[in-house]
Amino acid sequence: MELTRVAVGSGSCTVRIDGPVSKHAVLLLPGKGDPVDLYDDVCERLHHSDLRTVAVESIENLDETSA
């Protein structure tokens, strides 16, 4: 798993990137206050389907103006 900081609006957020290198990726956004490891089992299944996953660590600093 690779942890990467991504610039978003005037700030940044950390994302987990994992899975096979593929032209297809799935973006996973946790609910407010939910831990990102909530998606670990889902990510494993997606990786077995040859999909790369990008899971946002926290949505605390993200809002519609950040996009």
C-alpha positions as CSV (number, residue, x, y, z in Angstrom):
1,M,0.0,0.0,0.0
2,E,1.2,3.4,-0.9
3,L,0.3,6.5,1.1
4,T,0.2,9.7,-1.0
5,R,-0.7,13.3,-0.2
6,V,-3.0,14.9,-2.8
7,A,-3.6,18.6,-3.2
8,V,-7.3,19.4,-2.9
9,G,-8.5,23.0,-3.0
10,S,-6.5,25.0,-0.6
11,G,-5.4,22.0,1.4
12,S,-4.4,18.3,1.0
13,C,-5.5,14.9,2.0
14,T,-3.9,11.5,2.4
15,V,-5.0,8.6,0.2
16,R,-4.1,4.9,0.2
17,I,-3.3,3.5,-3.2
18,D,-3.1,-0.2,-3.6
19,G,-3.9,-3.1,-6.0
20,P,-2.6,-4.1,-9.4
21,V,-1.5,-1.4,-11.9
22,S,-4.6,-1.1,-14.1
23,K,-6.3,1.5,-16.2
24,H,-9.3,1.0,-13.9
25,A,-9.5,2.4,-10.4
26,V,-12.1,2.6,-7.6
27,L,-12.3,5.7,-5.4
28,L,-13.4,4.9,-1.8
29,L,-14.7,7.8,0.4
30,P,-15.3,7.0,4.0
31,G,-18.2,8.5,5.9
32,K,-17.5,11.4,8.3
33,G,-15.7,9.9,11.3
34,D,-15.3,6.4,9.7
35,P,-11.8,4.9,9.7
36,V,-10.4,4.2,6.2
37,D,-9.6,0.6,7.2
38,L,-13.3,0.0,7.1
39,Y,-12.7,-0.7,3.4
40,D,-9.9,-3.2,3.8
41,D,-12.0,-6.3,2.9
42,V,-13.7,-4.5,0.0
43,C,-10.2,-3.4,-1.3
44,E,-9.0,-7.0,-1.2
45,R,-11.9,-8.2,-3.3
46,L,-11.5,-5.4,-5.8
47,H,-7.7,-6.2,-6.1
48,H,-8.6,-9.8,-6.9
49,S,-10.8,-8.4,-9.7
50,D,-7.8,-6.6,-11.1
51,L,-8.9,-3.2,-9.9
52,R,-6.7,-0.6,-8.3
53,T,-8.1,1.2,-5.2
54,V,-7.7,4.8,-4.0
55,A,-9.1,5.2,-0.5
56,V,-9.2,8.6,1.1
57,E,-7.9,8.5,4.7
58,S,-10.3,11.2,6.0
59,I,-12.9,13.5,4.5
60,E,-12.7,16.0,7.4
61,N,-11.2,18.8,5.2
62,L,-13.1,18.0,2.0
63,D,-16.2,19.7,0.9
64,E,-17.9,20.7,-2.4
65,T,-15.6,23.8,-2.7
66,S,-12.5,21.5,-2.6
67,A,-13.4,19.7,-5.9
